[in-house]
Structures are given as C-alpha cells and as structure tokens.
Amino acid sequence: MSIQTMYQQKRSSADDAVRLVRSGDAIIVPTGVGEPPALLSALSAQRRAFTGVTVSSVLAMRKFDYLDPETVDHIRHVAFFYGGATRAAGQAGWVDFIPGYFSEIPAQIECGQIRADVVFSMASTMDAHGYFSLSLGADYTMAAIARARAVVLEVNPNVPFAYGNCHVHISQVAALVESSEPVLEVWLPKIGPVQQAIGKQVADLIDDGSTLQIGYGGIPDAVVMQLTHKHDLGIHTEMIGDGILTLLESGAVTNRRKNYLPGKMVATFALGSARLYKFMDRNPQLEIHPVDFTNSPELAGLNDKLVTINATLQIDLLGQCGSESLGHTPYSGTGGQSDFVRAANRSRGGKAFIVLPSTAKGDTISRIVPVLSLGTHVSTSKNDINYVVTEYGVAQLRGKSAGQRARELIGIAHPDFRAELTQQAGAMKLL
C-alpha cells in the first residue's frame, strides 16, 4: 500500500478520531503548544461518553472544556507540571499531579509506571517518506507512541518539520485530523528593572564558548537579552524560545564550541512566536529530541562550560530551593530544573544559576528565608545548589559550609531583611 493511500485511509474528523478512546484510557499529550486543539475540543464535547479517562501533559496551555470539576469522573487531567490552565484546578484538588524529573518521564512510561494508552499530538505535514515531525514537543511523547494502542495526530501545515528523534511514520498512526489554525504563540514575559539587574549579574559570569540551557520566565529572558555581545555560545536546552532566536540573530550563538553535538542546537519542545516556528522548519542547525536525551545530566554535562539558568520561588539558608509550590500549595512542578542543575555540576567549567527576586508581595516578604515554608516542595537540593542570584548579587554555595552559605545568602537578600535573617541564622546555630 502506498504512503498516500495509507494517509487517505487514516484521515478522520476530530469527532470520529476521539472515538478511538475507551473508558479507562490514559491519554498522553505533548508539552505546551504541542497539545492538539481540535482533538482536545472534540474530546471535551464528548467527555460524558467516557468514564475514568485521564489526560496527562506538561504545561497545558488552554482551558479546554474537559477541565471541568463537574465531569472529573468522566475525564480527569493529570499534570506533570502545573501551568496557568491547570494551576487553580490543581490547588482545588480536582486536577491530579504526578511528581518527577522531566528527564525520567519517558522511562516511567516505558516501564508502565505511567500509562500511555492513547497519544494525541500536533504534527507537521507528512514528508515524501511518510514521516510527520513532532517538533513542538518530542519530550515524553515519543516514548508514549512506542507504548500506545492508538496514536492520533492533528496534522497542521503551520507546525514546523524539525530534525532529530521526533518523527512518526504514517504506519504508526491510527487516525489523523487535518487542521490549519495558527500554532498558539507564547510571547516573552515582561522584563522589569529587578529582572534586568539579575540578568546582568548572571550575564557577567557567562564566558564566551559556553553552552546554555535557559528556562522560561522574565529573569532567564533578561539574561538572554544581555548576551548578544558574547561569542560562540551553544544551545543544549529543554525549551527553544524567541530569546534563543535573538541570540542566533545577533551572532552570539554559533554552536561551534560545543563538545556534544557541535554545530547543533538541541531542545525537546518549542514555545514562542510564529517567527520561531518558521525558523525551526527544516533547519539543519536545530534538532528536537525526547527529554530523556536533552535533559540527561550525563549527556548535557558532556558540554564544557554548560550554563543553566532556572528560577525559584524561595530558598533557605542551606540552599534548598522551593521552586514549585507555595508552602504545601502546588504552583508548577519540578520540570527540568534539577536535571540541568545536575548537568552543569558534571560539566567541566559548568555553572548552574538559580535566580530569584529578593522579595515578594511589594517587598513585604523575603524570598530568602531561614527555613522553607511548611510543606514546600524541594526542587533543587542543598547538595546540588551552586550559584544563587538576586538583584543584590551572587552567592556561590557549592563546596561551602552551612555557615558560609548563610552568610552568602544573607549578603544577597534585600537589605530590609538582612538583620532579621542574621538573627535567625544565629538562633539556628548557623552563625
């Protein structure tokens, strides 16, 4: 049977494709903008026809109608990471959560710890050899495809065809739905003076020839905007966004001095503008790979001078980072922060930066605290922490004693809280 014949036979409406789902199934959806809107809208419309179905993803972007507390017995969302579409529901308890390192989700799917009965994903148009590209999110989705009973693709000409281990053959597909809506665009966050100050502190410590992993957020993007004068930077990251595109266009990124996959940028998902998605299309500079490849501390750490930049919500005087909850209240998830902190620690000349404003709530609360708030989920441990950066400076903690760490962190706290933190550190016998 020819490729085109197979394609035509598997074309379907979204409503019909959703009927491949059975009650009790676990549906896996890619990270972020890789989620397929036509399929998830059709699933939402039919949600009362199912019982016990789950939909799992990292960073759901849209509030589809299946995200409904009245119908969780029919379809329940299970998050690997909370975002704007699921955070309030997770805090209310009707969206569930699976903790874990981003890099280890594929292995958990492969061994059956996380079920994957059906995959719904956005995909590029098919090439002449019968392959689609899951360029917007290869992440754990490729592992799910290997396990799933049914793979359903939403094929869209606006999805770039990227290179790397992100391809699915028509023979693996149970049904495909064609759509032509623009891919969801996610703009760079607003950068204020605090973010700019933190960005400069980090940028000043990044050497020419470094390889970068850059998380999402105002501070990481503030760092990026202050690196355009650097030379021969490389990219080995989990997310490719418009900030990285800015570095490429400035000439700061060449990937020439990477030890691992020189000449290539590596990422596992994309989150940005239409301009970014166009740049990704059939670009030999870029490869999209599963997250157990991109976020592997062993593989990423093969790059000398690996610089990783990630944000936290709160840090205690030993260096424990609470990056994913406000006390016991969930906020996001572990994501790739721990993966890349460990990768930078393995790298020769590597630097792992954890960044945070010194205060919250209009300078009324210090984000540097004696101990983490009760119930806080620890994302980066005291054993892995290296550089911590606020708008007031840089604390380098790796190899430092508990007392030295306390002094370093108090030194970059907001001046209004330093005396109180010093007193509390003394009471804790740290000073």
Secondary structure, DSSP 8 states (H G I E B T S, - for coil): --HHHHHHHHB--HHHHHTT--TT-EEE--SGGGS-HHHHHHHHHTGGG-SSEEEEEES--S--TT--GGGTTTEEEEEEE--TTTHHHHHHTSSEE----GGGHHHHHHTTSS--SEEEEEE----TTSEEE-TTB-TTHHHHHHH-SEEEEEE-TTS---BSS-EEEGGG-SEEEE--------------HHHHHHHHHHHTT--TT-EEEE-SSHHHHHHHHT-TT--SBEEB-SEE-HHHHHHHHHT-B--TT-SSSTT-EEESEE-S-HHHHHHHTT-TTEEE--HHHHT-HHHHTTSTTEEEEEE-SEEETT--EE-SEETTEE-S--TTHHHHHHHHHHSTT-EEEEE--SEETTTTEESEESS--TT----B-TTT--EEEETTEEEE-TT--HHHHHHHHHHTS-HHHHHHHHHHHHHTT--
